[in-house]
């Protein structure tokens, strides 16, 4: 962009700024602020907890799509069948920033450090809590269960090998509702994006 061109800036915390480039320089660009707006956070908080995946690029793809959809919080999980344990927070935050800019939003998702599943699942709070898994048992369609009058929803998505029976039981014991996302068996990252779409776009 060149001098006198206008652009939008954000701090990722609700601030939207219209500015004009005063000095265009690759290393140091200065702008003049034309107007500022502060947007309120979304009334309904949507949290997605997804296991770290064997292929890191698939988890990164999920981060990008979750940001575009306007997810409030992303929780990487380490469950019993999680194969990959490494997590580069600096790289992941860079992906969130790029997706935020591309989708022209002003609220950056909160990205937590990876959480160990069993201790975390017993203390996490949300008005509605869901777990999507592939094991047999009673399940409801996610789209039929969401109460949009509540202020927060959380859904758990497992690793490539799914959650263990113990993890599912502990979740159900802690007021999580077992749900399904459709008839097809989905990859973990696809399931997470499908769930995010349902929760955000209803």
Wavefront OBJ file of the C-alpha trace (Angstrom):
o trace
v 0.000 0.000 0.000
v 1.106 3.559 -0.654
v 1.006 6.923 1.112
v -2.532 8.362 1.551
v -4.222 4.982 1.120
v -6.729 4.039 3.818
v -6.700 0.800 5.786
v -8.392 -0.877 8.735
v -6.437 -1.792 11.864
v -7.379 -3.777 14.967
v -5.805 -4.805 18.251
v -7.736 -8.088 18.261
v -9.540 -6.942 21.390
v -12.570 -5.261 19.854
v -10.942 -2.062 18.578
v -11.443 -1.144 14.913
v -9.485 1.788 13.511
v -9.784 3.477 10.121
v -6.433 5.040 9.281
v -4.562 6.690 6.415
v -0.949 5.864 5.590
v 1.236 8.846 6.329
v 4.569 7.213 5.523
v 4.809 3.966 3.563
v 7.943 2.104 4.553
v 8.623 -1.644 4.652
v 10.284 -1.448 8.060
v 8.340 1.366 9.682
v 4.939 2.530 8.484
v 3.182 5.461 10.146
v -0.526 6.253 9.860
v -2.996 8.947 10.834
v -6.115 7.766 12.640
v -9.368 8.868 10.990
v -11.837 7.140 13.313
v -12.012 4.563 16.078
v -14.785 2.135 16.975
v -14.999 -0.297 19.885
v -17.118 -3.374 19.196
v -18.721 -5.334 22.009
v -17.684 -8.995 22.314
v -20.133 -11.612 21.009
v -23.069 -12.153 23.359
v -22.658 -15.921 23.148
v -19.248 -17.448 23.882
v -18.378 -20.526 21.823
v -15.456 -22.693 22.925
v -13.954 -25.580 20.951
v -11.652 -28.077 22.658
v -9.795 -30.208 20.109
v -7.106 -32.798 20.709
v -3.705 -32.059 19.263
v -3.407 -33.966 15.979
v -0.684 -36.169 14.557
v -0.395 -33.899 11.520
v 0.200 -30.370 12.867
v -0.926 -28.765 9.607
v -4.432 -30.162 10.150
v -4.648 -28.527 13.569
v -3.385 -25.274 12.032
v -6.100 -25.509 9.355
v -8.695 -25.823 12.117
v -7.307 -22.741 13.891
v -7.666 -20.724 10.701
v -11.266 -21.804 10.082
v -12.294 -21.396 13.732
v -11.005 -17.818 13.661
v -12.900 -17.067 10.451
v -16.088 -18.390 12.068
v -15.618 -16.203 15.139
v -14.956 -18.846 17.797
v -14.264 -17.232 21.184
v -11.842 -19.728 22.713
v -9.783 -22.677 21.473
v -8.450 -25.291 23.878
v -5.858 -27.789 22.600
v -6.227 -31.091 24.456
v -3.870 -33.893 25.382
v -5.996 -37.004 25.755
v -5.013 -40.652 26.179
v -4.854 -41.263 22.413
v -3.272 -37.950 21.432
v -0.178 -38.871 19.409
v 1.442 -35.467 18.991
v 2.392 -33.606 22.156
v 4.388 -30.666 20.786
v 2.740 -27.290 20.420
v 4.324 -24.073 19.111
v 2.277 -21.261 20.625
v 4.096 -18.516 18.664
v 3.333 -20.184 15.329
v -0.285 -20.905 16.283
v -0.886 -17.295 17.329
v 0.547 -16.121 14.006
v -2.036 -18.271 12.208
v -4.812 -16.735 14.308
v -3.598 -13.223 13.490
v -3.499 -13.909 9.746
v -6.998 -15.416 9.803
v -8.333 -12.495 11.864
v -6.999 -9.993 9.322
v -8.262 -12.004 6.346
v -11.771 -12.280 7.778
v -11.853 -8.598 8.846
v -12.785 -9.304 12.451
v -11.771 -7.453 15.599
v -11.961 -10.150 18.301
v -9.051 -12.591 18.410
v -9.901 -16.048 19.756
v -8.330 -16.892 23.097
v -5.872 -19.767 22.561
v -4.946 -21.709 25.684
v -1.875 -23.809 26.307
v -2.565 -27.551 25.801
v -4.609 -29.032 28.640
v -4.386 -32.570 30.037
v -7.852 -33.961 29.415
v -8.926 -35.642 32.657
v -8.055 -32.934 35.194
v -9.266 -30.199 32.833
v -12.647 -31.770 31.972
v -13.655 -31.869 35.649
v -13.209 -28.141 36.235
v -14.079 -26.421 32.926
v -17.194 -24.242 33.013
v -19.799 -23.437 30.336
v -23.599 -23.092 30.283
v -23.832 -26.028 27.858
v -21.122 -28.664 27.469
v -21.035 -31.221 24.662
v -18.802 -34.124 23.705
v -18.761 -35.549 20.175
v -17.474 -39.116 19.951
v -17.840 -42.192 17.747
v -18.544 -44.837 20.378
v -21.997 -46.508 20.551
v -24.522 -45.061 22.942
v -27.298 -42.522 23.237
v -26.515 -39.279 21.415
v -28.455 -36.257 20.234
v -27.923 -34.098 17.167
v -25.841 -31.077 18.165
v -28.071 -28.746 16.154
v -31.110 -29.875 18.186
v -29.484 -29.296 21.558
v -28.113 -25.758 21.373
v -29.877 -23.161 23.500
v -28.990 -19.817 21.946
v -30.397 -17.977 24.957
v -27.486 -19.218 27.058
v -24.243 -17.253 27.152
v -21.690 -20.013 26.542
v -21.263 -23.375 24.841
v -18.300 -25.758 24.782
v -17.732 -28.862 22.665
v -15.034 -31.525 22.914
v -13.552 -33.163 19.813
v -11.157 -36.082 20.234
v -7.987 -37.255 18.462
v -7.699 -39.578 15.481
v -8.405 -42.620 17.682
v -11.322 -40.923 19.475
v -11.760 -40.501 23.217
v -11.359 -43.529 25.485
v -14.316 -45.011 27.340
v -12.957 -43.526 30.569
v -12.705 -40.034 29.051
v -16.266 -40.240 27.729
v -17.556 -41.454 31.101
v -15.760 -38.706 33.027
v -17.168 -36.110 30.626
v -20.720 -37.390 31.019
v -20.255 -37.461 34.794
v -19.374 -33.755 34.583
v -22.581 -32.711 32.778
v -21.353 -33.031 29.205
v -24.010 -34.069 26.680
v -23.080 -36.710 24.086
v -23.818 -35.434 20.579
v -23.376 -36.445 16.959
v -22.537 -34.203 14.025
v -24.116 -36.264 11.252
v -24.145 -39.719 9.712
v -20.613 -39.629 8.269
v -17.466 -40.364 10.259
v -15.383 -37.175 10.132
v -11.713 -36.431 10.629
v -11.069 -34.693 13.936
v -10.363 -31.295 12.380
v -13.387 -31.591 10.066
v -15.591 -32.475 13.022
v -14.283 -29.452 14.926
v -15.053 -27.094 12.044
v -18.498 -28.675 11.545
v -19.255 -28.214 15.249
v -17.962 -24.635 15.180
v -20.195 -23.869 12.198
v -23.290 -25.258 13.887
v -22.596 -23.489 17.180
v -21.821 -20.110 15.595
v -24.251 -19.966 12.688
v -27.431 -21.246 14.293
l 1 2 3 4 5 6 7 8 9 10 11 12 13 14 15 16 17 18 19 20 21 22 23 24 25 26 27 28 29 30 31 32 33 34 35 36 37 38 39 40 41 42 43 44 45 46 47 48 49 50 51 52 53 54 55 56 57 58 59 60 61 62 63 64 65 66 67 68 69 70 71 72 73 74 75 76 77 78 79 80 81 82 83 84 85 86 87 88 89 90 91 92 93 94 95 96 97 98 99 100 101 102 103 104 105 106 107 108 109 110 111 112 113 114 115 116 117 118 119 120 121 122 123 124 125 126 127 128 129 130 131 132 133 134 135 136 137 138 139 140 141 142 143 144 145 146 147 148 149 150 151 152 153 154 155 156 157 158 159 160 161 162 163 164 165 166 167 168 169 170 171 172 173 174 175 176 177 178 179 180 181 182 183 184 185 186 187 188 189 190 191 192 193 194 195 196 197 198 199 200 201 202
